[in-house]
Structures are given as C-alpha cells and as structure tokens.
C-alpha cells in the first residue's frame, strides 16, 4: 500500500509537470498588451524583465520554476489586481467557493443517501419508481438550469432570496454571518440537485446489489429481521464504494463551479477563472488552471487510497 501511494504521488507530480509545461508554453506565446496608464508602464516592464518575458521560452520556463521553488511565486496579476501575486489572488477567492460548495454537500449527502436507501429497500415499488424517475430527471439537467429556475422561483416569483450573493460589506463584514448564509441559499440549492441525484442513484445501485447477495440470505436464515440484516450487513458493505465517492466530492469543493459562481456573482475561484480569461490576465489564468488540475488529480488519488482504509480487505497495488 505504501509503495502504491508513492507511485501514485509520483505519477501525480509527473502529470502535473507535463500539463504545467504545456499551459506555460501556450500562454507565454500569446501576445501581451502594454498597460494603458503611463504610471504603470515602468513597473510593468521591470516585472516583465524579472520574469524573463524577453528571453526564450525555455529560459522563461526555468525562471518560472525557480521562482516557484524558491519564492512560491506563480506570476503576477496584471489586470484583476495589479502587481499582486497570482497565488494571493486565488487564495483570497478560496473561502467563498469552499463555503458554498461545503454547505451544498452538507445538504446533499444525507438527502441523497436517504433517497437511495429508500429506493433500494422499496425496490420495484412505487417509492422506488418515483425516486428513480426523479433521479433520471435531475441527473440529466445541467446545474446552470437549476440556477436560473431557483432565481426565477425564489427571487422573481416569491421574493424570498436575493438575486445574487451579497458582498462582504453588505453581509456585515464577514462570510460567516447569517445574512451571508441567507444570500448563499439559492446557489447552494442549485448545486445540490445534481449531487443529490447522483448520490441517490449510486447508493440505490450498490445497496440493491448487496441486498440480493448470498450473505444476506444467510443473515435472514440465522434469524435476523430484514431491517437488522440491512443495517448490520448490507449498509456496511454498500458504503465501501459510496464513502470514497463522498470523499472525492469533499475534495472537489475547492474547485467550485465556474458557471454557478458567475450566475450568482460569487467572488470565488470559478468566477476568477472566467474573469482571468476575459481580462487576459495570463498569470492568474495559468495559476487557476494549475489549481484545477491539482485538485482533480488529488481527488483521484485520495479516492483510490480510501478504499484500502475503509475496507482492510482491499489493498491497492497488490498483484
């Protein structure tokens, strides 16, 4: 298991390095615009010189890696936050992204698990048919459609919630106020529909298969009721593939949702990604792309490794 973990970490770093190099070369080949303000011209040229923008691509790549390993410098924001380090620009946007997606997961996990368990226990009965139909509907619809529906229903028709998430100043100076949470409810709902449906579908499929296994028949033959056998044996074994999926969802919350954040004006990492494209802020775009790549690779590794910790019988990497 230890060798497997080291191997996966090594592959993660190699993959990240290759993607990082490809993005760097493509971005540095793009034309750069000179600042319009004369007071920014000298500072910009000095920073370009320090980053090696006038050098060959491979020399620029070497300077970029050196700055990362020695100064934790991933470049500079030129348009979004002038001369601010690209890493700081992203770090400042992490909290709202994490909060909205974390609240969404906290809401989605118990509902999704509950619906999946109910559908599996009541297989081929009317609760199963209703839940399965709802799952098919909600899985098929993109999250941005739910965002527009939530805005139309809860803002335009009912007037219960604001159209967009409040700014920190409007919410009382913090992301942890009741007013801020109140304004986050619409994007939380928009993000929850798909997660609930996906988790319910996966739970139903795993638990249905477990309930028809031979050891369940043995448990019933030993005198356990259907409910006792389901809780003590079926649920425990069905959770082995379900829990890693939930763990992967928790890691994925750092990535956020670009479209949802744009629709509800959430000042998060996803909105920053689109903003960096629109403003041609190349270093921020590069840093944001690397951040998304790293989160995706990390989630895959943690999910694979978690199987072995959840069920000791599973050992990843064994022949």
N, C-alpha and C positions, 0 to 999 in steps of 0.2 A: 504493500500500500504506500509506503514511504517513497519507494522508487517511482511508483506511478505518479505520485504528487509532484515529485521533482521533474519528471518527464513532461507532465502537462504544463508546469510553470515555465519550463524551458521552451516548449512549443508556443506558449502564450507570448513570451518575450520575442521570439523569432517572428511570429506573425505580426505582432505589434510593430516591430522594427521595419519589416518589409512594407506594411501599409503606411507607416510613418514616412518612409523614404519616398514612396510613390506620391503621396499627397504633397510632400515638401517640394519635390521637383516640379510637379504640375502647377502648384501655387506660385512658386518663385518665377516661373516662366510667364506668368500673367503680367501685363503692363501695369505700372504703378502711376498713380496720379500725384502730381505735386500739390502741396497744400495751397489753398486759395488765399489764406491770410498770410501776410508778409511777416508777422511776428512769429509765426510757426515754422517758417521756411528754414531758418538756420538750425533750430533744434531738431527738425526732421532730418535734415541732411547729415547732421552729426550722428544721429541714431542709426540711419541707414549705413553710414560708414562703419560704425561699431558692429553692426550685424553682418557686414560683408556683402551688402547688396551690389556692390560694384565688382565683386570677384566672380570667378567661375562657379558654376552650380555646385561642384563637389567641394570646393573651398567653403562655400556658404553652408553646405551640409555639415562640414567639420566644425565650423564656428557654432552652428546651431546646437550640435550635440555637446560641444564643450560648455556652452552656456547652460544647458540643461543640467549636466552632471556637476558643474562647479558652482553655479549661481541659482539653479532652479528657475531659469529664465526661458520661457517658451515664446518669447517675442513681445511685441508691443501693440497696443491698440492705437490705431491712428484716427479713427472716426467716432467710435462709440464712446470711448473715454480716453481722450487724447493723452498719449505717452504713458498711460497706465499699463502695468504688466498684464499680459494676456491671461495669465493664471489668476491674478486677482480679480479680473473682470468676470471670469467664470465662477470663482469661489463666492463672489458676492451674490450670484444668482442661484446658488445651490439650495439655500434654505426654502424659498417658496416652492420650488419644484419638489423637494423631498416632502414638505408638509402636505401639499395637495395629493400627491400620489400615496403617501402613507395613510392619510385619512381614508382615501378610496379603498385601499387594501383592507384596512381595519373593518370597513363596512362590508366589503365584498366577500371576504373569506368565510365568516360564519353563515351568511346567506347562501353562498354557493355550495358550501359543504352540506348545509341543511337540506337544500333542494335536491342535491344529488343523492343524499342518503334516502330521502323520502321517495324519490323516483325509483331507486333500486329496490327498496323494501316493498313498494307497491307496484312492482313490475307488471306491465300489461293490464293495469287497472286505470281508472280514469285520472287519478293524480299523476301517474306516470305519463299518460298521453298529454295532459295539459302542460306539464313541466317540459317534456321533450319538444313539444311544439314551440313553446316559448324560447327554449334553448336554440332551436334552429333559427328562429326569427332574430334573436338578439346577437347571435354569433355572426350572422350574415350581414348585419348593418354596421358600417364604419362608425367610429366614435364621434367624428365631427357631425354626423347626422343627429346623434343624440344631443350634442351640444346645442345645435340650432333648435331642436324640439324643446329642450329644457329652457332655453331662453324665451322661446315663443310662449310656452305654457306658464312658467313661473314668473316671468318678467312682464311680458306683454299682456297676457290674459288675466293672471291672478295678481300680479304686482307684489309677490311675496319676497323676491330676492332682487338684488341689483343686477344690471345687465353685465357688468364686469367686476372683477375682483378689486377691492379697494386698495389704494396705495397705502404705504406705511403711515404717512402723515394723516390720511383720512381715517385710518383704523385705530389711531391712538398712539402711534409711535412704535408699534411692535407687531410682529407676525403672530403673537400668541394671545391676542386679545379676543374677546367674544365677538366683537364687531368684525374682525378679520375672518374668523371662522365662519361667521354668518355669510359673508360675501363669497367664501370658498365653497359653499354647499352646492351651487349649480355645477361647477367643473368636477367636483367630487362625484356627483350623480352621473354626469356624462361619462366619466372614466369607469364607473362601477358596473354599468350594464354589461359590457363585453367581458369583464373579468368574472362576474357572477355566472354568466352563461358558460364560459369556458371551463370554469372550475366545477360547475354542476355537471356538465357533460362528462368530464374526465372522472369525477367521483362516481357517477352512475355507472359508467362502463367498468371501472375497476371493482366496485362493490358487487355489481351484478355477477361478474365472473367469479368472485370469491364466494358468494352465497351458494353457487351451484357446484362448488368443489367437494371432493370426497371427504375431507376432514370435517366439513360442516355436517355431512350426513352422520359421521361418527359421533360428533358432539351431540347431535339430536338423539342418537341411539343411546348415548350414555345418560340421558335424562334431562339435558338442558332444554329450556324453552327456546323458541325461535329468537326472542329478544335477547336472552342470555348468550346464546351462541353467536348472535350478530355482534354484540358489544365486546365479548371476550375474545373472539377469534376472527370473525370476518373484518371488523373495523381495523383491528391491529394490523392485519396483513394487507388490507387495501390501502392503508396510509403509507406503506413503503414507497410506492411511486408517486403518491399525491403530495407528501411533505416536501420532497425535492422541488416539485413544481412551485410550491408556495415560497420556498427559499429563493428560487430564481426570480420570482415576482418581487420579493423584497429588495433584492439587489438591483433589479431593473428600475426601481423607482427613482434612482439617481439620474437615469436618462430622461425621465419626464416624457412629455408628449408635445411635440412641436406644434401640431395643429390646435390642440385644445388650449395650450398656453397662448397662442396667437388670438384665438377667438375670444377668450375671456381676459385678455391683457394681463396675464400672469407674468411678472418680471423674472422668469426662470431661465433655465439652461436651454430649453427648447425654443423659446422666443428669441433668445440671444443668437441661436444658430441661424435663424431666418434673418435676423437683423444684421448679422455679420455678412451675409450674402448680399443683402440689399444695399448696404453701405460700402461694400468692397473692402471690409476690414479683414485683410487676408490672414494676419497672425492669429486673430481671435477665431476665425473660421478654422484654421489649422488646429488650434488648441481644442476647440469644441469637437472637431471630428475625431481627434485622438481620444478625447474623453469618452465619446460614444463607443468607439472601438474597444477601448479598455473595459468598459462596463459590460459590453456584450461578451467578450472573451472571459472575463472574470466570472460572470454568471454561469457560463457553460461549465467551467472547471468546478465551481462550488457545488453545482447541482450533481455532477458526476461523483464527486468525492462524498457528498452527503449520503448517497445510497449505502456506502460501506459503514457509515456511523449509525445510520438509522436501523439497518439490519445487519448484525455481525456476520450473518451467513454469506453476505455479498462482499467480495474482495475484488476491487477493480484492478485490472492489470494481470490477474492470475491467468496462467495458461490452462 
